[in-house]
Amino acid sequence: MSVHPISNCHIRLVQQRKRAKELLQRLKTGLEPEKLVLLHRLNPTSDLTLASAQWLIARDVGFDSWPKLKAHVDP
């Protein structure tokens, strides 16, 4: 998935980091079962870490990874 539907003027990295932290807490408490299934289906050995939540957030906004999202936002 390398389509970037959202331009960097619409993505705020600080906001995405906050979303990832919130998502991690929801994953840990079981409030996001569909995201947990997606995470384990695409990466069965993945632990519940901030990096895995960031990866899910990056995919949500159209990037293959968090570093690609970050590179797009921070020229």
N, CA, C, O and CB atoms as a CASP TS submission, in Angstrom:
PFRMAT TS
TARGET T0000
AUTHOR 0000-0000-0000
METHOD Language model
MODEL 1
PARENT N/A
ATOM      1  N   MET     1       0.847  -1.162   0.000  1.00  0.00           N
ATOM      2  CA  MET     1       0.000   0.000   0.000  1.00  0.00           C
ATOM      3  C   MET     1       0.895   1.229   0.000  1.00  0.00           C
ATOM      4  O   MET     1       1.365   1.647   1.058  1.00  0.00           O
ATOM      5  CB  MET     1      -0.965  -0.004   1.213  1.00  0.00           C
ATOM      6  N   SER     2       1.132   1.798  -1.135  1.00  0.00           N
ATOM      7  CA  SER     2       1.955   2.992  -1.186  1.00  0.00           C
ATOM      8  C   SER     2       1.174   4.189  -1.703  1.00  0.00           C
ATOM      9  O   SER     2       1.769   5.158  -2.175  1.00  0.00           O
ATOM     10  CB  SER     2       3.167   2.752  -2.052  1.00  0.00           C
ATOM     11  N   VAL     3      -0.123   4.136  -1.622  1.00  0.00           N
ATOM     12  CA  VAL     3      -0.968   5.256  -1.998  1.00  0.00           C
ATOM     13  C   VAL     3      -0.994   6.225  -0.828  1.00  0.00           C
ATOM     14  O   VAL     3      -1.184   5.816   0.318  1.00  0.00           O
ATOM     15  CB  VAL     3      -2.412   4.787  -2.384  1.00  0.00           C
ATOM     16  N   HIS     4      -0.806   7.487  -1.108  1.00  0.00           N
ATOM     17  CA  HIS     4      -0.774   8.485  -0.049  1.00  0.00           C
ATOM     18  C   HIS     4      -1.953   9.435  -0.220  1.00  0.00           C
ATOM     19  O   HIS     4      -1.810  10.510  -0.802  1.00  0.00           O
ATOM     20  CB  HIS     4       0.567   9.263  -0.058  1.00  0.00           C
ATOM     21  N   PRO     5      -3.114   9.038   0.286  1.00  0.00           N
ATOM     22  CA  PRO     5      -4.320   9.817   0.043  1.00  0.00           C
ATOM     23  C   PRO     5      -4.355  11.139   0.785  1.00  0.00           C
ATOM     24  O   PRO     5      -5.128  12.025   0.423  1.00  0.00           O
ATOM     25  CB  PRO     5      -5.511   9.017   0.416  1.00  0.00           C
ATOM     26  N   ILE     6      -3.542  11.290   1.807  1.00  0.00           N
ATOM     27  CA  ILE     6      -3.586  12.491   2.623  1.00  0.00           C
ATOM     28  C   ILE     6      -2.282  13.249   2.424  1.00  0.00           C
ATOM     29  O   ILE     6      -1.204  12.692   2.630  1.00  0.00           O
ATOM     30  CB  ILE     6      -3.816  12.149   4.128  1.00  0.00           C
ATOM     31  N   SER     7      -2.370  14.503   2.029  1.00  0.00           N
ATOM     32  CA  SER     7      -1.150  15.279   1.837  1.00  0.00           C
ATOM     33  C   SER     7      -0.545  15.637   3.182  1.00  0.00           C
ATOM     34  O   SER     7      -1.232  15.599   4.203  1.00  0.00           O
ATOM     35  CB  SER     7      -1.433  16.550   1.019  1.00  0.00           C
ATOM     36  N   ASN     8       0.734  15.983   3.192  1.00  0.00           N
ATOM     37  CA  ASN     8       1.413  16.253   4.449  1.00  0.00           C
ATOM     38  C   ASN     8       0.842  17.473   5.168  1.00  0.00           C
ATOM     39  O   ASN     8       1.055  17.622   6.371  1.00  0.00           O
ATOM     40  CB  ASN     8       2.889  16.449   4.202  1.00  0.00           C
ATOM     41  N   CYS     9       0.129  18.340   4.472  1.00  0.00           N
ATOM     42  CA  CYS     9      -0.468  19.483   5.163  1.00  0.00           C
ATOM     43  C   CYS     9      -1.649  19.048   6.036  1.00  0.00           C
ATOM     44  O   CYS     9      -2.074  19.790   6.921  1.00  0.00           O
ATOM     45  CB  CYS     9      -0.925  20.539   4.145  1.00  0.00           C
ATOM     46  N   HIS    10      -2.171  17.859   5.788  1.00  0.00           N
ATOM     47  CA  HIS    10      -3.289  17.364   6.589  1.00  0.00           C
ATOM     48  C   HIS    10      -2.854  16.407   7.695  1.00  0.00           C
ATOM     49  O   HIS    10      -3.640  16.083   8.585  1.00  0.00           O
ATOM     50  CB  HIS    10      -4.286  16.678   5.697  1.00  0.00           C
ATOM     51  N   ILE    11      -1.617  15.960   7.638  1.00  0.00           N
ATOM     52  CA  ILE    11      -1.132  15.023   8.649  1.00  0.00           C
ATOM     53  C   ILE    11      -0.243  15.776   9.621  1.00  0.00           C
ATOM     54  O   ILE    11       0.716  16.434   9.219  1.00  0.00           O
ATOM     55  CB  ILE    11      -0.361  13.834   7.999  1.00  0.00           C
ATOM     56  N   ARG    12      -0.557  15.680  10.867  1.00  0.00           N
ATOM     57  CA  ARG    12       0.272  16.254  11.920  1.00  0.00           C
ATOM     58  C   ARG    12       0.883  15.086  12.671  1.00  0.00           C
ATOM     59  O   ARG    12       0.167  14.284  13.271  1.00  0.00           O
ATOM     60  CB  ARG    12      -0.554  17.200  12.880  1.00  0.00           C
ATOM     61  N   LEU    13       2.194  14.991  12.640  1.00  0.00           N
ATOM     62  CA  LEU    13       2.872  13.858  13.253  1.00  0.00           C
ATOM     63  C   LEU    13       2.578  13.768  14.744  1.00  0.00           C
ATOM     64  O   LEU    13       2.418  12.672  15.279  1.00  0.00           O
ATOM     65  CB  LEU    13       4.369  13.958  13.025  1.00  0.00           C
ATOM     66  N   VAL    14       2.506  14.901  15.411  1.00  0.00           N
ATOM     67  CA  VAL    14       2.196  14.902  16.850  1.00  0.00           C
ATOM     68  C   VAL    14       0.839  14.259  17.092  1.00  0.00           C
ATOM     69  O   VAL    14       0.672  13.473  18.024  1.00  0.00           O
ATOM     70  CB  VAL    14       2.214  16.344  17.419  1.00  0.00           C
ATOM     71  N   GLN    15      -0.130  14.598  16.244  1.00  0.00           N
ATOM     72  CA  GLN    15      -1.469  14.022  16.379  1.00  0.00           C
ATOM     73  C   GLN    15      -1.432  12.518  16.124  1.00  0.00           C
ATOM     74  O   GLN    15      -2.097  11.753  16.823  1.00  0.00           O
ATOM     75  CB  GLN    15      -2.453  14.704  15.407  1.00  0.00           C
ATOM     76  N   GLN    16      -0.665  12.095  15.134  1.00  0.00           N
ATOM     77  CA  GLN    16      -0.591  10.670  14.820  1.00  0.00           C
ATOM     78  C   GLN    16       0.102   9.895  15.945  1.00  0.00           C
ATOM     79  O   GLN    16      -0.278   8.763  16.245  1.00  0.00           O
ATOM     80  CB  GLN    16       0.152  10.455  13.492  1.00  0.00           C
ATOM     81  N   ARG    17       1.112  10.501  16.561  1.00  0.00           N
ATOM     82  CA  ARG    17       1.767   9.856  17.711  1.00  0.00           C
ATOM     83  C   ARG    17       0.774   9.675  18.861  1.00  0.00           C
ATOM     84  O   ARG    17       0.735   8.631  19.511  1.00  0.00           O
ATOM     85  CB  ARG    17       2.985  10.692  18.185  1.00  0.00           C
ATOM     86  N   LYS    18      -0.020  10.708  19.091  1.00  0.00           N
ATOM     87  CA  LYS    18      -1.033  10.626  20.146  1.00  0.00           C
ATOM     88  C   LYS    18      -2.053   9.529  19.819  1.00  0.00           C
ATOM     89  O   LYS    18      -2.443   8.757  20.694  1.00  0.00           O
ATOM     90  CB  LYS    18      -1.746  11.993  20.323  1.00  0.00           C
ATOM     91  N   ARG    19      -2.478   9.468  18.562  1.00  0.00           N
ATOM     92  CA  ARG    19      -3.415   8.416  18.140  1.00  0.00           C
ATOM     93  C   ARG    19      -2.819   7.035  18.370  1.00  0.00           C
ATOM     94  O   ARG    19      -3.516   6.122  18.810  1.00  0.00           O
ATOM     95  CB  ARG    19      -3.789   8.586  16.658  1.00  0.00           C
ATOM     96  N   ALA    20      -1.518   6.878  18.072  1.00  0.00           N
ATOM     97  CA  ALA    20      -0.858   5.582  18.247  1.00  0.00           C
ATOM     98  C   ALA    20      -0.813   5.192  19.719  1.00  0.00           C
ATOM     99  O   ALA    20      -1.049   4.032  20.060  1.00  0.00           O
ATOM    100  CB  ALA    20       0.565   5.618  17.666  1.00  0.00           C
ATOM    101  N   LYS    21      -0.517   6.140  20.588  1.00  0.00           N
ATOM    102  CA  LYS    21      -0.482   5.846  22.026  1.00  0.00           C
ATOM    103  C   LYS    21      -1.869   5.449  22.526  1.00  0.00           C
ATOM    104  O   LYS    21      -2.012   4.516  23.317  1.00  0.00           O
ATOM    105  CB  LYS    21       0.041   7.066  22.818  1.00  0.00           C
ATOM    106  N   GLU    22      -2.878   6.163  22.060  1.00  0.00           N
ATOM    107  CA  GLU    22      -4.254   5.828  22.456  1.00  0.00           C
ATOM    108  C   GLU    22      -4.658   4.462  21.905  1.00  0.00           C
ATOM    109  O   GLU    22      -5.305   3.675  22.596  1.00  0.00           O
ATOM    110  CB  GLU    22      -5.239   6.911  21.963  1.00  0.00           C
ATOM    111  N   LEU    23      -4.277   4.185  20.667  1.00  0.00           N
ATOM    112  CA  LEU    23      -4.589   2.888  20.071  1.00  0.00           C
ATOM    113  C   LEU    23      -3.913   1.764  20.842  1.00  0.00           C
ATOM    114  O   LEU    23      -4.526   0.723  21.080  1.00  0.00           O
ATOM    115  CB  LEU    23      -4.158   2.854  18.600  1.00  0.00           C
ATOM    116  N   LEU    24      -2.666   1.959  21.233  1.00  0.00           N
ATOM    117  CA  LEU    24      -1.952   0.939  22.001  1.00  0.00           C
ATOM    118  C   LEU    24      -2.712   0.612  23.288  1.00  0.00           C
ATOM    119  O   LEU    24      -2.854  -0.559  23.639  1.00  0.00           O
ATOM    120  CB  LEU    24      -0.517   1.413  22.329  1.00  0.00           C
ATOM    121  N   GLN    25      -3.193   1.619  23.984  1.00  0.00           N
ATOM    122  CA  GLN    25      -3.953   1.370  25.206  1.00  0.00           C
ATOM    123  C   GLN    25      -5.247   0.610  24.913  1.00  0.00           C
ATOM    124  O   GLN    25      -5.623  -0.295  25.658  1.00  0.00           O
ATOM    125  CB  GLN    25      -4.269   2.690  25.909  1.00  0.00           C
ATOM    126  N   ARG    26      -5.922   0.978  23.830  1.00  0.00           N
ATOM    127  CA  ARG    26      -7.154   0.268  23.465  1.00  0.00           C
ATOM    128  C   ARG    26      -6.864  -1.172  23.065  1.00  0.00           C
ATOM    129  O   ARG    26      -7.642  -2.070  23.385  1.00  0.00           O
ATOM    130  CB  ARG    26      -7.869   0.991  22.320  1.00  0.00           C
ATOM    131  N   LEU    27      -5.748  -1.402  22.364  1.00  0.00           N
ATOM    132  CA  LEU    27      -5.360  -2.770  21.996  1.00  0.00           C
ATOM    133  C   LEU    27      -5.105  -3.602  23.252  1.00  0.00           C
ATOM    134  O   LEU    27      -5.541  -4.749  23.349  1.00  0.00           O
ATOM    135  CB  LEU    27      -4.098  -2.759  21.093  1.00  0.00           C
ATOM    136  N   LYS    28      -4.409  -3.021  24.192  1.00  0.00           N
ATOM    137  CA  LYS    28      -4.057  -3.746  25.420  1.00  0.00           C
ATOM    138  C   LYS    28      -5.275  -4.068  26.277  1.00  0.00           C
ATOM    139  O   LYS    28      -5.281  -5.065  26.999  1.00  0.00           O
ATOM    140  CB  LYS    28      -3.067  -2.936  26.236  1.00  0.00           C
ATOM    141  N   THR    29      -6.304  -3.231  26.200  1.00  0.00           N
ATOM    142  CA  THR    29      -7.504  -3.471  26.998  1.00  0.00           C
ATOM    143  C   THR    29      -8.581  -4.236  26.238  1.00  0.00           C
ATOM    144  O   THR    29      -9.655  -4.513  26.772  1.00  0.00           O
ATOM    145  CB  THR    29      -8.065  -2.162  27.478  1.00  0.00           C
ATOM    146  N   GLY    30      -8.280  -4.576  24.980  1.00  0.00           N
ATOM    147  CA  GLY    30      -9.227  -5.374  24.203  1.00  0.00           C
ATOM    148  C   GLY    30     -10.330  -4.589  23.540  1.00  0.00           C
ATOM    149  O   GLY    30     -11.318  -5.172  23.095  1.00  0.00           O
ATOM    150  N   LEU    31     -10.186  -3.273  23.460  1.00  0.00           N
ATOM    151  CA  LEU    31     -11.232  -2.440  22.876  1.00  0.00           C
ATOM    152  C   LEU    31     -11.135  -2.316  21.361  1.00  0.00           C
ATOM    153  O   LEU    31     -12.011  -1.721  20.733  1.00  0.00           O
ATOM    154  CB  LEU    31     -11.184  -1.077  23.486  1.00  0.00           C
ATOM    155  N   GLU    32     -10.087  -2.868  20.769  1.00  0.00           N
ATOM    156  CA  GLU    32      -9.903  -2.806  19.316  1.00  0.00           C
ATOM    157  C   GLU    32      -9.616  -4.205  18.771  1.00  0.00           C
ATOM    158  O   GLU    32      -8.545  -4.442  18.213  1.00  0.00           O
ATOM    159  CB  GLU    32      -8.749  -1.830  18.947  1.00  0.00           C
ATOM    160  N   PRO    33     -10.561  -5.130  18.926  1.00  0.00           N
ATOM    161  CA  PRO    33     -10.279  -6.505  18.504  1.00  0.00           C
ATOM    162  C   PRO    33      -9.986  -6.639  17.010  1.00  0.00           C
ATOM    163  O   PRO    33      -9.167  -7.468  16.614  1.00  0.00           O
ATOM    164  CB  PRO    33     -11.441  -7.388  18.860  1.00  0.00           C
ATOM    165  N   GLU    34     -10.650  -5.829  16.173  1.00  0.00           N
ATOM    166  CA  GLU    34     -10.412  -5.935  14.737  1.00  0.00           C
ATOM    167  C   GLU    34      -9.002  -5.470  14.369  1.00  0.00           C
ATOM    168  O   GLU    34      -8.383  -6.025  13.461  1.00  0.00           O
ATOM    169  CB  GLU    34     -11.451  -5.117  13.968  1.00  0.00           C
ATOM    170  N   LYS    35      -8.496  -4.460  15.066  1.00  0.00           N
ATOM    171  CA  LYS    35      -7.122  -3.993  14.817  1.00  0.00           C
ATOM    172  C   LYS    35      -6.117  -5.036  15.303  1.00  0.00           C
ATOM    173  O   LYS    35      -5.083  -5.246  14.668  1.00  0.00           O
ATOM    174  CB  LYS    35      -6.866  -2.629  15.522  1.00  0.00           C
ATOM    175  N   LEU    36      -6.414  -5.679  16.410  1.00  0.00           N
ATOM    176  CA  LEU    36      -5.534  -6.716  16.938  1.00  0.00           C
ATOM    177  C   LEU    36      -5.471  -7.894  15.974  1.00  0.00           C
ATOM    178  O   LEU    36      -4.397  -8.448  15.741  1.00  0.00           O
ATOM    179  CB  LEU    36      -6.014  -7.181  18.325  1.00  0.00           C
ATOM    180  N   VAL    37      -6.609  -8.279  15.415  1.00  0.00           N
ATOM    181  CA  VAL    37      -6.649  -9.361  14.431  1.00  0.00           C
ATOM    182  C   VAL    37      -5.830  -8.974  13.206  1.00  0.00           C
ATOM    183  O   VAL    37      -5.057  -9.785  12.696  1.00  0.00           O
ATOM    184  CB  VAL    37      -8.108  -9.687  14.027  1.00  0.00           C
ATOM    185  N   LEU    38      -5.993  -7.741  12.729  1.00  0.00           N
ATOM    186  CA  LEU    38      -5.236  -7.269  11.576  1.00  0.00           C
ATOM    187  C   LEU    38      -3.733  -7.307  11.870  1.00  0.00           C
ATOM    188  O   LEU    38      -2.947  -7.765  11.041  1.00  0.00           O
ATOM    189  CB  LEU    38      -5.675  -5.841  11.191  1.00  0.00           C
ATOM    190  N   LEU    39      -3.347  -6.836  13.024  1.00  0.00           N
ATOM    191  CA  LEU    39      -1.937  -6.820  13.405  1.00  0.00           C
ATOM    192  C   LEU    39      -1.357  -8.228  13.395  1.00  0.00           C
ATOM    193  O   LEU    39      -0.282  -8.451  12.838  1.00  0.00           O
ATOM    194  CB  LEU    39      -1.763  -6.186  14.789  1.00  0.00           C
ATOM    195  N   HIS    40      -2.046  -9.163  13.994  1.00  0.00           N
ATOM    196  CA  HIS    40      -1.540 -10.537  14.075  1.00  0.00           C
ATOM    197  C   HIS    40      -1.652 -11.288  12.748  1.00  0.00           C
ATOM    198  O   HIS    40      -0.873 -12.205  12.488  1.00  0.00           O
ATOM    199  CB  HIS    40      -2.290 -11.299  15.150  1.00  0.00           C
ATOM    200  N   ARG    41      -2.604 -10.909  11.917  1.00  0.00           N
ATOM    201  CA  ARG    41      -2.711 -11.546  10.604  1.00  0.00           C
ATOM    202  C   ARG    41      -1.558 -11.116   9.705  1.00  0.00           C
ATOM    203  O   ARG    41      -0.988 -11.936   8.986  1.00  0.00           O
ATOM    204  CB  ARG    41      -4.058 -11.203   9.943  1.00  0.00           C
ATOM    205  N   LEU    42      -1.216  -9.832   9.747  1.00  0.00           N
ATOM    206  CA  LEU    42      -0.153  -9.319   8.890  1.00  0.00           C
ATOM    207  C   LEU    42       1.237  -9.531   9.471  1.00  0.00           C
ATOM    208  O   LEU    42       2.220  -9.575   8.731  1.00  0.00           O
ATOM    209  CB  LEU    42      -0.369  -7.860   8.636  1.00  0.00           C
ATOM    210  N   ASN    43       1.326  -9.663  10.790  1.00  0.00           N
ATOM    211  CA  ASN    43       2.610  -9.895  11.440  1.00  0.00           C
ATOM    212  C   ASN    43       2.371 -10.756  12.672  1.00  0.00           C
ATOM    213  O   ASN    43       2.247 -10.226  13.776  1.00  0.00           O
ATOM    214  CB  ASN    43       3.310  -8.548  11.819  1.00  0.00           C
ATOM    215  N   PRO    44       2.305 -12.079  12.505  1.00  0.00           N
ATOM    216  CA  PRO    44       1.945 -12.980  13.602  1.00  0.00           C
ATOM    217  C   PRO    44       2.870 -12.916  14.813  1.00  0.00           C
ATOM    218  O   PRO    44       2.465 -13.281  15.916  1.00  0.00           O
ATOM    219  CB  PRO    44       1.916 -14.372  13.099  1.00  0.00           C
ATOM    220  N   THR    45       4.094 -12.461  14.625  1.00  0.00           N
ATOM    221  CA  THR    45       5.034 -12.423  15.749  1.00  0.00           C
ATOM    222  C   THR    45       5.068 -11.061  16.430  1.00  0.00           C
ATOM    223  O   THR    45       5.864 -10.850  17.346  1.00  0.00           O
ATOM    224  CB  THR    45       6.427 -12.788  15.275  1.00  0.00           C
ATOM    225  N   SER    46       4.228 -10.147  16.002  1.00  0.00           N
ATOM    226  CA  SER    46       4.245  -8.796  16.549  1.00  0.00           C
ATOM    227  C   SER    46       3.713  -8.758  17.980  1.00  0.00           C
ATOM    228  O   SER    46       2.694  -9.367  18.305  1.00  0.00           O
ATOM    229  CB  SER    46       3.429  -7.864  15.666  1.00  0.00           C
ATOM    230  N   ASP    47       4.431  -8.029  18.814  1.00  0.00           N
ATOM    231  CA  ASP    47       3.978  -7.778  20.179  1.00  0.00           C
ATOM    232  C   ASP    47       3.160  -6.488  20.197  1.00  0.00           C
ATOM    233  O   ASP    47       3.174  -5.721  19.234  1.00  0.00           O
ATOM    234  CB  ASP    47       5.187  -7.686  21.168  1.00  0.00           C
ATOM    235  N   LEU    48       2.459  -6.261  21.283  1.00  0.00           N
ATOM    236  CA  LEU    48       1.722  -5.016  21.427  1.00  0.00           C
ATOM    237  C   LEU    48       2.685  -3.953  21.944  1.00  0.00           C
ATOM    238  O   LEU    48       2.924  -3.828  23.145  1.00  0.00           O
ATOM    239  CB  LEU    48       0.496  -5.186  22.386  1.00  0.00           C
ATOM    240  N   THR    49       3.221  -3.204  21.010  1.00  0.00           N
ATOM    241  CA  THR    49       4.169  -2.145  21.336  1.00  0.00           C
ATOM    242  C   THR    49       3.705  -0.848  20.678  1.00  0.00           C
ATOM    243  O   THR    49       2.807  -0.844  19.836  1.00  0.00           O
ATOM    244  CB  THR    49       5.611  -2.520  20.876  1.00  0.00           C
ATOM    245  N   LEU    50       4.331   0.233  21.077  1.00  0.00           N
ATOM    246  CA  LEU    50       4.017   1.501  20.436  1.00  0.00           C
ATOM    247  C   LEU    50       4.335   1.428  18.944  1.00  0.00           C
ATOM    248  O   LEU    50       3.597   1.976  18.124  1.00  0.00           O
ATOM    249  CB  LEU    50       4.797   2.653  21.100  1.00  0.00           C
ATOM    250  N   ALA    51       5.413   0.764  18.595  1.00  0.00           N
ATOM    251  CA  ALA    51       5.781   0.630  17.176  1.00  0.00           C
ATOM    252  C   ALA    51       4.694  -0.101  16.385  1.00  0.00           C
ATOM    253  O   ALA    51       4.405   0.280  15.250  1.00  0.00           O
ATOM    254  CB  ALA    51       7.119  -0.119  17.039  1.00  0.00           C
ATOM    255  N   SER    52       4.095  -1.131  16.955  1.00  0.00           N
ATOM    256  CA  SER    52       3.039  -1.841  16.233  1.00  0.00           C
ATOM    257  C   SER    52       1.790  -0.965  16.102  1.00  0.00           C
ATOM    258  O   SER    52       1.114  -1.006  15.074  1.00  0.00           O
ATOM    259  CB  SER    52       2.692  -3.163  16.950  1.00  0.00           C
ATOM    260  N   ALA    53       1.485  -0.185  17.120  1.00  0.00           N
ATOM    261  CA  ALA    53       0.351   0.739  17.026  1.00  0.00           C
ATOM    262  C   ALA    53       0.634   1.826  15.990  1.00  0.00           C
ATOM    263  O   ALA    53      -0.258   2.214  15.236  1.00  0.00           O
ATOM    264  CB  ALA    53       0.053   1.377  18.404  1.00  0.00           C
ATOM    265  N   GLN    54       1.875   2.318  15.951  1.00  0.00           N
ATOM    266  CA  GLN    54       2.244   3.313  14.949  1.00  0.00           C
ATOM    267  C   GLN    54       2.107   2.741  13.543  1.00  0.00           C
ATOM    268  O   GLN    54       1.659   3.432  12.628  1.00  0.00           O
ATOM    269  CB  GLN    54       3.677   3.804  15.184  1.00  0.00           C
ATOM    270  N   TRP    55       2.484   1.505  13.378  1.00  0.00           N
ATOM    271  CA  TRP    55       2.371   0.847  12.083  1.00  0.00           C
ATOM    272  C   TRP    55       0.902   0.800  11.648  1.00  0.00           C
ATOM    273  O   TRP    55       0.583   1.075  10.492  1.00  0.00           O
ATOM    274  CB  TRP    55       2.970  -0.580  12.143  1.00  0.00           C
ATOM    275  N   LEU    56       0.013   0.450  12.580  1.00  0.00           N
ATOM    276  CA  LEU    56      -1.408   0.410  12.262  1.00  0.00           C
ATOM    277  C   LEU    56      -1.939   1.796  11.899  1.00  0.00           C
ATOM    278  O   LEU    56      -2.730   1.937  10.966  1.00  0.00           O
ATOM    279  CB  LEU    56      -2.193  -0.159  13.438  1.00  0.00           C
ATOM    280  N   ILE    57      -1.508   2.806  12.629  1.00  0.00           N
ATOM    281  CA  ILE    57      -1.929   4.179  12.326  1.00  0.00           C
ATOM    282  C   ILE    57      -1.434   4.579  10.947  1.00  0.00           C
ATOM    283  O   ILE    57      -2.185   5.164  10.166  1.00  0.00           O
ATOM    284  CB  ILE    57      -1.403   5.169  13.394  1.00  0.00           C
ATOM    285  N   ALA    58      -0.184   4.272  10.637  1.00  0.00           N
ATOM    286  CA  ALA    58       0.366   4.604   9.319  1.00  0.00           C
ATOM    287  C   ALA    58      -0.464   3.953   8.221  1.00  0.00           C
ATOM    288  O   ALA    58      -0.769   4.593   7.215  1.00  0.00           O
ATOM    289  CB  ALA    58       1.839   4.156   9.211  1.00  0.00           C
ATOM    290  N   ARG    59      -0.827   2.703   8.401  1.00  0.00           N
ATOM    291  CA  ARG    59      -1.656   2.008   7.409  1.00  0.00           C
ATOM    292  C   ARG    59      -3.026   2.679   7.291  1.00  0.00           C
ATOM    293  O   ARG    59      -3.575   2.779   6.194  1.00  0.00           O
ATOM    294  CB  ARG    59      -1.823   0.517   7.787  1.00  0.00           C
ATOM    295  N   ASP    60      -3.567   3.131   8.399  1.00  0.00           N
ATOM    296  CA  ASP    60      -4.872   3.800   8.371  1.00  0.00           C
ATOM    297  C   ASP    60      -4.858   5.050   7.500  1.00  0.00           C
ATOM    298  O   ASP    60      -5.861   5.370   6.863  1.00  0.00           O
ATOM    299  CB  ASP    60      -5.301   4.167   9.781  1.00  0.00           C
ATOM    300  N   VAL    61      -3.736   5.756   7.467  1.00  0.00           N
ATOM    301  CA  VAL    61      -3.677   6.993   6.689  1.00  0.00           C
ATOM    302  C   VAL    61      -3.014   6.791   5.327  1.00  0.00           C
ATOM    303  O   VAL    61      -2.743   7.759   4.616  1.00  0.00           O
ATOM    304  CB  VAL    61      -2.930   8.058   7.468  1.00  0.00           C
ATOM    305  N   GLY    62      -2.752   5.523   4.963  1.00  0.00           N
ATOM    306  CA  GLY    62      -2.328   5.228   3.605  1.00  0.00           C
ATOM    307  C   GLY    62      -0.853   4.983   3.366  1.00  0.00           C
ATOM    308  O   GLY    62      -0.396   5.060   2.226  1.00  0.00           O
ATOM    309  N   PHE    63      -0.092   4.688   4.415  1.00  0.00           N
ATOM    310  CA  PHE    63       1.338   4.428   4.259  1.00  0.00           C
ATOM    311  C   PHE    63       1.656   2.988   4.644  1.00  0.00           C
ATOM    312  O   PHE    63       0.929   2.361   5.414  1.00  0.00           O
ATOM    313  CB  PHE    63       2.167   5.409   5.113  1.00  0.00           C
ATOM    314  N   ASP    64       2.754   2.476   4.096  1.00  0.00           N
ATOM    315  CA  ASP    64       3.167   1.105   4.387  1.00  0.00           C
ATOM    316  C   ASP    64       3.778   0.960   5.773  1.00  0.00           C
ATOM    317  O   ASP    64       3.768  -0.129   6.348  1.00  0.00           O
ATOM    318  CB  ASP    64       4.153   0.633   3.350  1.00  0.00           C
ATOM    319  N   SER    65       4.309   2.047   6.307  1.00  0.00           N
ATOM    320  CA  SER    65       5.000   1.969   7.598  1.00  0.00           C
ATOM    321  C   SER    65       5.024   3.345   8.256  1.00  0.00           C
ATOM    322  O   SER    65       4.763   4.363   7.617  1.00  0.00           O
ATOM    323  CB  SER    65       6.444   1.428   7.420  1.00  0.00           C
ATOM    324  N   TRP    66       5.340   3.350   9.533  1.00  0.00           N
ATOM    325  CA  TRP    66       5.481   4.601  10.272  1.00  0.00           C
ATOM    326  C   TRP    66       6.643   5.438   9.722  1.00  0.00           C
ATOM    327  O   TRP    66       6.482   6.646   9.547  1.00  0.00           O
ATOM    328  CB  TRP    66       5.694   4.314  11.767  1.00  0.00           C
ATOM    329  N   PRO    67       7.816   4.833   9.441  1.00  0.00           N
ATOM    330  CA  PRO    67       8.902   5.640   8.874  1.00  0.00           C
ATOM    331  C   PRO    67       8.524   6.303   7.548  1.00  0.00           C
ATOM    332  O   PRO    67       8.963   7.421   7.275  1.00  0.00           O
ATOM    333  CB  PRO    67      10.129   4.776   8.672  1.00  0.00           C
ATOM    334  N   LYS    68       7.722   5.638   6.726  1.00  0.00           N
ATOM    335  CA  LYS    68       7.293   6.250   5.465  1.00  0.00           C
ATOM    336  C   LYS    68       6.345   7.403   5.725  1.00  0.00           C
ATOM    337  O   LYS    68       6.426   8.427   5.046  1.00  0.00           O
ATOM    338  CB  LYS    68       6.621   5.212   4.558  1.00  0.00           C
ATOM    339  N   LEU    69       5.450   7.266   6.687  1.00  0.00           N
ATOM    340  CA  LEU    69       4.555   8.365   7.064  1.00  0.00           C
ATOM    341  C   LEU    69       5.398   9.525   7.563  1.00  0.00           C
ATOM    342  O   LEU    69       5.199  10.665   7.143  1.00  0.00           O
ATOM    343  CB  LEU    69       3.527   7.916   8.152  1.00  0.00           C
ATOM    344  N   LYS    70       6.335   9.243   8.453  1.00  0.00           N
ATOM    345  CA  LYS    70       7.186  10.285   9.028  1.00  0.00           C
ATOM    346  C   LYS    70       8.005  10.981   7.957  1.00  0.00           C
ATOM    347  O   LYS    70       8.129  12.206   7.976  1.00  0.00           O
ATOM    348  CB  LYS    70       8.109   9.695  10.085  1.00  0.00           C
ATOM    349  N   ALA    71       8.558  10.235   7.035  1.00  0.00           N
ATOM    350  CA  ALA    71       9.346  10.829   5.957  1.00  0.00           C
ATOM    351  C   ALA    71       8.481  11.721   5.065  1.00  0.00           C
ATOM    352  O   ALA    71       8.951  12.737   4.553  1.00  0.00           O
ATOM    353  CB  ALA    71      10.010   9.732   5.118  1.00  0.00           C
ATOM    354  N   HIS    72       7.239  11.342   4.886  1.00  0.00           N
ATOM    355  CA  HIS    72       6.331  12.138   4.060  1.00  0.00           C
ATOM    356  C   HIS    72       5.986  13.454   4.748  1.00  0.00           C
ATOM    357  O   HIS    72       5.882  14.493   4.096  1.00  0.00           O
ATOM    358  CB  HIS    72       5.049  11.349   3.756  1.00  0.00           C
ATOM    359  N   VAL    73       5.812  13.407   6.051  1.00  0.00           N
ATOM    360  CA  VAL    73       5.419  14.594   6.812  1.00  0.00           C
ATOM    361  C   VAL    73       6.609  15.508   7.076  1.00  0.00           C
ATOM    362  O   VAL    73       6.486  16.730   6.985  1.00  0.00           O
ATOM    363  CB  VAL    73       4.774  14.187   8.133  1.00  0.00           C
ATOM    364  N   ASP    74       7.757  14.927   7.402  1.00  0.00           N
ATOM    365  CA  ASP    74       8.976  15.694   7.696  1.00  0.00           C
ATOM    366  C   ASP    74       9.896  15.694   6.483  1.00  0.00           C
ATOM    367  O   ASP    74      10.728  14.798   6.337  1.00  0.00           O
ATOM    368  CB  ASP    74       9.713  15.112   8.930  1.00  0.00           C
ATOM    369  N   PRO    75       9.753  16.691   5.609  1.00  0.00           N
ATOM    370  CA  PRO    75      10.575  16.690   4.395  1.00  0.00           C
ATOM    371  C   PRO    75      12.066  16.856   4.683  1.00  0.00           C
ATOM    372  O   PRO    75      12.876  16.873   3.756  1.00  0.00           O
ATOM    373  CB  PRO    75      10.117  17.794   3.468  1.00  0.00           C
TER
END
